[in-house]
Amino acid sequence: MKFVVLTKAAVPLSTAIRIDPKTGTLVREGVPLSTNQWDRDAVEFALKLRDRYGGEVIAISMAPPSGIPALESLIGMGVDKAILATDRAFAGADTWATSFVLAKTIEKYVPDYTLILAGEETVDSTTAHVGAQVASHLNIPYVYYVYDAEIQGNKIRVKRFLEDEGVDEFYEMDLPALISVAKGTQMPREISLSRKLNARERIIQVTNKELGLDPECVGLKGSPTFVATQTGATFPPRKKKIFQGDPRESVKAFVEELKKEGLL
Ligand SMILES: Cc1cc2nc3c(=O)[nH]c(=O)nc-3n(C[C@H](O)[C@H](O)[C@H](O)COP(=O)(O)OP(=O)(O)OC[C@H]3O[C@@H](n4cnc5c(N)ncnc54)[C@H](O)[C@@H]3O)c2cc1C
C-alpha cells in the first residue's frame, strides 16, 4: 500500500509573518520553514497505517528549497521518501494552484497510491482548502477530521469526531481516497537521528521541467484568488497592572478587571 502525506513547510508561529506589499503574498524566502504542526498528526497516522498494513509512506510538499529540512525531519520520524515540488513558477500560489501542483505530482510520481492524508489546516494560512481541492483534482472521495481508520480490501472505514455536535461519525469510502487527519489526535513520534542521517538521499526534488504543467495554471498566474487590501492589526499598549496581597483576593480582583475590560 502507498500512503501519500501532504505536508507543508510552513512559517512557524514563532516567526513574524511578512507580506509582500506589491503582490499581497506571504514572504517565504529567507524565512526558516518547519513542518506545519498539524501535518505531523497526518504523518503519524500514515506511519501507523503502514505499521499495520505494510507498504510505504511518501511525503509530498510544494515549497521553496528551504523546505528541505522539514522533509528531513519527517524522514527522521520514519517516512520512507519525500518529494519536493519546487520551482520559481510555483511562487505566489493560492490554494487552488497549490492543490493543482500537488495533485499532478501525485499522478506522475505515485500513480498507484492507496490513500492520501492531509493535515486539518496550516498554521500560517489556515484555509483547510488544500486537502479537499487535491481530492477534487484527482476525482477521489474525501472525509475531513478523521482520527481512526481501518482498511479492508479496496475500502476504508473512517471515524471522525465533530466537536460542535459532540458525536462520532463513521464513513466508508472506496480507495483510493483522501482523509484529513484531525489535529492533536495522534501523538506524533519522536524524530530519530539515525533515521535522519541519510535523509537527503530519500528526497526527490521535482521542478516544472519534469512536471510539464502549463505556466498559466501554476503559481500567481494560476491563482484565481487575489489580495484586494491589507490592514495591519494594532495592539493596545499593555496596562502592566500588578495585583498584590492575599492570593485569593488578588485573583478575584484580576477576574473583576478582566470582566470590566470585556475579556471574560
Ligand atoms: C493570492 C494568494 C497568494 C498567495 N501567495 C502565497 C505565497 O507567495 N507564498 C505562500 O507561502 N503562500 C501564499 N499564499 C497562501 C497559500 O495559498 C497557502 O499557503 C497554500 O495554498 C496552502 O493553503 P493553506 O496554508 O491554507 O493550507 P490548508 O488548506 O489549511 O492546508 C490543509 C493541508 O493541506 C496540505 N498542504 C497545504 N499546503 C501544502 C503544500 N504547499 N504542500 C503540501 N501540502 C500542503 C497540508 O497537509 C495541510 O495540513 C497565497 C494565498 C493567496 C490567496
The ligand as an SDF file (V2000), in Angstrom:
LIG
                    3D

 53 58  0  0  0  0  0  0  0  0999 V2000
   -3.4460   35.3390   -3.7110 C   0  0  0  0  0  0  0  0  0  0  0  0
   -2.7020   34.4690   -2.7880 C   0  0  0  0  0  0  0  0  0  0  0  0
   -1.3420   34.4300   -2.9110 C   0  0  0  0  0  0  0  0  0  0  0  0
   -0.6000   33.6250   -2.0510 C   0  0  0  0  0  0  0  0  0  0  0  0
    0.7510   33.6340   -2.1890 N   0  0  0  0  0  0  0  0  0  0  0  0
    1.4970   32.8790   -1.3720 C   0  0  0  0  0  0  0  0  0  0  0  0
    2.9180   32.8680   -1.4560 C   0  0  0  0  0  0  0  0  0  0  0  0
    3.5130   33.5520   -2.2650 O   0  0  0  0  0  0  0  0  0  0  0  0
    3.6050   32.0620   -0.6010 N   0  0  0  0  0  0  0  0  0  0  0  0
    2.9490   31.3070    0.3270 C   0  0  0  0  0  0  0  0  0  0  0  0
    3.5910   30.6040    1.1040 O   0  0  0  0  0  0  0  0  0  0  0  0
    1.6140   31.2950    0.4160 N   0  0  0  0  0  0  0  0  0  0  0  0
    0.8770   32.0610   -0.3960 C   0  0  0  0  0  0  0  0  0  0  0  0
   -0.4600   32.0810   -0.2540 N   0  0  0  0  0  0  0  0  0  0  0  0
   -1.0530   31.2040    0.6970 C   0  0  0  0  0  0  0  0  0  0  0  0
   -1.1730   29.8920    0.0050 C   0  0  0  0  0  0  0  0  0  0  0  0
   -2.2130   29.8860   -0.9160 O   0  0  0  0  0  0  0  0  0  0  0  0
   -1.4610   28.8350    1.0040 C   0  0  0  0  0  0  0  0  0  0  0  0
   -0.4690   28.8880    2.0000 O   0  0  0  0  0  0  0  0  0  0  0  0
   -1.3790   27.4770    0.3770 C   0  0  0  0  0  0  0  0  0  0  0  0
   -2.1600   27.4090   -0.7890 O   0  0  0  0  0  0  0  0  0  0  0  0
   -1.8430   26.4110    1.2900 C   0  0  0  0  0  0  0  0  0  0  0  0
   -3.0690   26.7910    1.8600 O   0  0  0  0  0  0  0  0  0  0  0  0
   -3.2180   26.7090    3.4070 P   0  0  0  0  0  0  0  0  0  0  0  0
   -1.9150   27.0680    4.0200 O   0  0  0  0  0  0  0  0  0  0  0  0
   -4.4100   27.4770    3.7900 O   0  0  0  0  0  0  0  0  0  0  0  0
   -3.4280   25.1450    3.5850 O   0  0  0  0  0  0  0  0  0  0  0  0
   -4.6420   24.3590    4.2230 P   0  0  0  0  0  0  0  0  0  0  0  0
   -5.6740   24.1590    3.1790 O   0  0  0  0  0  0  0  0  0  0  0  0
   -5.0280   24.9640    5.5300 O   0  0  0  0  0  0  0  0  0  0  0  0
   -3.8630   23.0100    4.4510 O   0  0  0  0  0  0  0  0  0  0  0  0
   -4.5020   21.7630    4.6480 C   0  0  0  0  0  0  0  0  0  0  0  0
   -3.4850   20.6900    4.4260 C   0  0  0  0  0  0  0  0  0  0  0  0
   -3.1040   20.6550    3.0480 O   0  0  0  0  0  0  0  0  0  0  0  0
   -1.7320   20.2900    2.9360 C   0  0  0  0  0  0  0  0  0  0  0  0
   -0.9600   21.3780    2.3170 N   0  0  0  0  0  0  0  0  0  0  0  0
   -1.2200   22.6950    2.3070 C   0  0  0  0  0  0  0  0  0  0  0  0
   -0.2720   23.3610    1.6220 N   0  0  0  0  0  0  0  0  0  0  0  0
    0.6160   22.4400    1.1980 C   0  0  0  0  0  0  0  0  0  0  0  0
    1.8260   22.4950    0.4490 C   0  0  0  0  0  0  0  0  0  0  0  0
    2.3240   23.6450   -0.0120 N   0  0  0  0  0  0  0  0  0  0  0  0
    2.4870   21.3450    0.2160 N   0  0  0  0  0  0  0  0  0  0  0  0
    1.9970   20.1620    0.6730 C   0  0  0  0  0  0  0  0  0  0  0  0
    0.8740   20.0450    1.3860 N   0  0  0  0  0  0  0  0  0  0  0  0
    0.1820   21.1630    1.6460 C   0  0  0  0  0  0  0  0  0  0  0  0
   -1.2490   20.0020    4.3600 C   0  0  0  0  0  0  0  0  0  0  0  0
   -1.4850   18.6460    4.6600 O   0  0  0  0  0  0  0  0  0  0  0  0
   -2.1780   20.8800    5.1910 C   0  0  0  0  0  0  0  0  0  0  0  0
   -2.2860   20.4810    6.5260 O   0  0  0  0  0  0  0  0  0  0  0  0
   -1.2320   32.8510   -1.0790 C   0  0  0  0  0  0  0  0  0  0  0  0
   -2.6120   32.9060   -0.9590 C   0  0  0  0  0  0  0  0  0  0  0  0
   -3.3460   33.7040   -1.7890 C   0  0  0  0  0  0  0  0  0  0  0  0
   -4.8160   33.7640   -1.6310 C   0  0  0  0  0  0  0  0  0  0  0  0
  1  2  1  0
  2  3  1  0
  2 52  2  0
  3  4  2  0
  4  5  1  0
  4 50  1  0
  5  6  2  0
  6  7  1  0
  6 13  1  0
  7  8  2  0
  7  9  1  0
  9 10  1  0
 10 11  2  0
 10 12  1  0
 12 13  2  0
 13 14  1  0
 14 15  1  0
 14 50  1  0
 15 16  1  0
 16 17  1  0
 16 18  1  0
 18 19  1  0
 18 20  1  0
 20 21  1  0
 20 22  1  0
 22 23  1  0
 23 24  1  0
 24 25  2  0
 24 26  1  0
 24 27  1  0
 27 28  1  0
 28 29  2  0
 28 30  1  0
 28 31  1  0
 31 32  1  0
 32 33  1  0
 33 34  1  0
 33 48  1  0
 34 35  1  0
 35 36  1  0
 35 46  1  0
 36 37  1  0
 36 45  1  0
 37 38  2  0
 38 39  1  0
 39 40  1  0
 39 45  2  0
 40 41  1  0
 40 42  2  0
 42 43  1  0
 43 44  2  0
 44 45  1  0
 46 47  1  0
 46 48  1  0
 48 49  1  0
 50 51  2  0
 51 52  1  0
 52 53  1  0
M  END
$$$$
